[in-house]
Amino acid sequence: MRKLVVWNLMTLDGYFEGSKPWDIDFHNLAWGPELQKYSEQLGEEGDLLVFGRKTYEGMASYWPTAEGEGNVKAYMNGIAKIAVSRTMKDAEWNNTRVVNDPIAEFRRLKAEDGKTIFIFGSAELADSLLKEGLIDEVRLCLVPVILGGGNPHFKPATEARPLRLLESSVTQKGAVILRYEPVNDTV
């Protein structure tokens, strides 16, 4: 059975991007050798990347022509990808297919053998899959900055969603990498 894992960088005040789409300059405050190595490890652990439409569009415009990204660029461009969208018909980035019913698709994919499936960014998609109980892990890199506004990673919910800490580590730049699993117990 495969795992479905969310991975994102997030500010201390909970934003995964600033007030404008793709306002992610704060990532530079955390990027360094540890996140480079972690990104390469994700490439070894996973065999499928998933993006919501907005994240897909940003990633697809960056990675095919990215400079100086080495192994991460090769991983991002070579791996199989899913773009989740109700409006897209085709995806032009290498090895990408479009899915418009993510709940059914990820129930099916999780039942198969294979490596980890990663959702990068895509907070709205991740939120909907978390509510459906399909997320096996939430991995966050807390960037040491208070952004003061933007797009929150976690969306409003009608009930608490407890998580259990699996692992934590601190980078030289003061970012904290956290791994959590959802807890099925009631609060």
C-alpha positions in Angstrom: 0.0 0.0 0.0 1.3 3.4 -0.9 1.5 6.5 1.3 0.1 9.9 0.4 2.3 12.7 1.9 2.0 16.4 1.9 5.2 18.5 1.7 5.4 22.2 1.9 7.4 25.1 3.3 5.4 27.4 5.6 6.0 30.6 7.6 5.7 30.6 11.3 2.4 32.4 11.0 1.1 29.6 8.7 1.4 30.9 5.1 2.7 28.8 2.2 2.7 31.8 -0.1 2.4 35.5 0.3 -0.5 37.8 -0.7 0.2 37.2 -4.4 0.3 33.8 -6.1 3.9 32.4 -6.2 5.1 34.9 -3.6 7.5 32.4 -2.1 10.7 34.4 -1.7 10.7 33.4 2.0 11.8 29.9 0.9 15.3 31.4 0.4 15.5 32.0 4.2 15.4 28.2 4.7 17.1 26.9 1.6 20.5 25.4 2.3 22.4 22.1 2.3 19.9 20.3 4.5 16.9 21.2 2.3 18.9 20.3 -0.8 19.6 16.9 0.6 16.0 16.5 1.9 14.7 17.3 -1.6 17.0 14.7 -3.1 15.8 12.1 -0.6 12.2 12.9 -1.6 13.2 12.0 -5.1 14.4 8.6 -3.9 11.4 7.9 -1.7 8.6 8.9 -4.1 7.5 7.9 -7.6 4.6 10.3 -8.2 4.1 14.0 -7.6 0.7 15.6 -7.3 -0.2 19.3 -7.7 -3.4 21.3 -7.7 -3.9 23.3 -10.9 -2.3 26.6 -9.6 0.7 24.8 -8.2 1.0 22.7 -11.3 1.1 25.8 -13.6 3.8 27.4 -11.5 5.9 24.3 -11.3 5.5 23.5 -15.0 6.6 27.1 -15.9 9.7 26.8 -13.7 11.3 23.4 -13.7 11.7 22.6 -17.4 14.1 25.5 -17.8 15.4 25.9 -14.2 19.1 26.6 -14.0 21.5 25.3 -11.4 19.1 22.9 -9.8 21.0 19.6 -10.6 19.5 16.4 -9.2 16.3 18.2 -8.1 15.6 19.4 -11.6 16.2 16.0 -13.1 13.8 14.5 -10.4 11.1 17.1 -11.0 11.1 16.8 -14.7 11.5 13.0 -14.9 9.0 11.8 -12.3 5.4 10.9 -13.1 3.0 13.8 -12.2 -0.7 14.4 -11.7 -2.3 17.8 -12.1 -5.7 17.9 -10.3 -8.1 20.2 -12.0 -11.7 20.5 -13.1 -10.8 22.9 -15.9 -7.6 21.6 -17.4 -7.9 19.1 -20.3 -4.2 18.6 -21.1 -0.9 18.9 -19.2 2.1 19.7 -21.2 4.9 19.2 -18.6 6.7 15.9 -19.1 5.1 12.8 -17.6 1.9 14.6 -16.4 -1.7 13.5 -16.6 -4.8 15.4 -15.5 -7.2 14.1 -12.9 -10.5 15.7 -12.1 -11.7 13.3 -9.3 -8.9 13.2 -6.8 -10.7 11.4 -4.0 -11.4 8.3 -6.2 -8.0 8.5 -7.9 -6.0 8.6 -4.6 -8.1 5.8 -3.0 -7.2 3.7 -6.0 -3.5 4.7 -6.2 -3.0 4.2 -2.4 -4.2 0.6 -2.7 -1.5 -0.2 -5.3 2.1 -1.1 -4.7 4.6 1.6 -5.3 6.6 4.3 -3.7 5.3 7.4 -1.8 3.0 9.8 -3.5 3.9 13.4 -2.7 1.7 16.5 -2.9 3.9 19.6 -3.2 2.3 22.9 -2.3 -1.4 22.7 -3.3 -2.9 23.6 0.1 -6.5 23.5 -1.1 -6.0 20.0 -2.6 -4.1 18.8 0.5 -6.9 20.1 2.7 -9.6 18.3 0.8 -7.7 15.0 0.9 -6.9 15.5 4.6 -10.6 15.9 5.3 -11.3 12.7 3.4 -8.8 10.8 5.6 -6.5 10.1 2.6 -3.3 11.9 3.8 -0.8 9.6 5.6 1.7 12.3 6.6 2.1 16.0 6.7 5.7 17.2 6.3 6.4 20.8 6.8 9.4 23.0 6.8 8.7 25.9 9.1 10.6 28.9 7.8 11.8 31.3 10.5 9.8 34.3 9.4 6.5 36.0 10.2 5.1 37.0 6.8 2.1 38.9 8.2 -0.3 37.8 5.5 -0.8 35.6 2.5 -2.4 32.3 1.6 -2.6 30.0 4.7 -1.4 26.4 4.3 -4.2 25.0 6.5 -7.7 26.0 5.7 -10.6 26.7 8.1 -12.1 23.5 9.4 -15.3 22.6 11.3 -13.4 20.2 13.7 -9.9 19.7 15.1 -7.6 17.4 13.2 -5.0 16.0 15.7 -1.6 15.1 14.4 1.2 13.0 16.0 4.8 14.1 15.6 6.9 11.5 14.0 10.2 13.4 13.6 11.7 16.8 13.8 15.0 18.4 12.8 16.5 21.9 12.7 18.6 23.2 9.8 21.6 25.5 10.1 19.4 28.4 9.0 16.9 27.8 11.8 14.2 26.2 9.8 12.4 23.2 11.4 11.5 20.2 9.4 8.5 18.4 10.9 6.8 15.1 10.1 3.3 14.4 11.4 0.7 11.7 10.9 -3.0 12.3 11.3 -4.5 10.7 14.4 -7.8 9.0 14.0 -8.7 9.3 17.6 -11.3 11.9 18.6 -10.2 14.9 20.6 
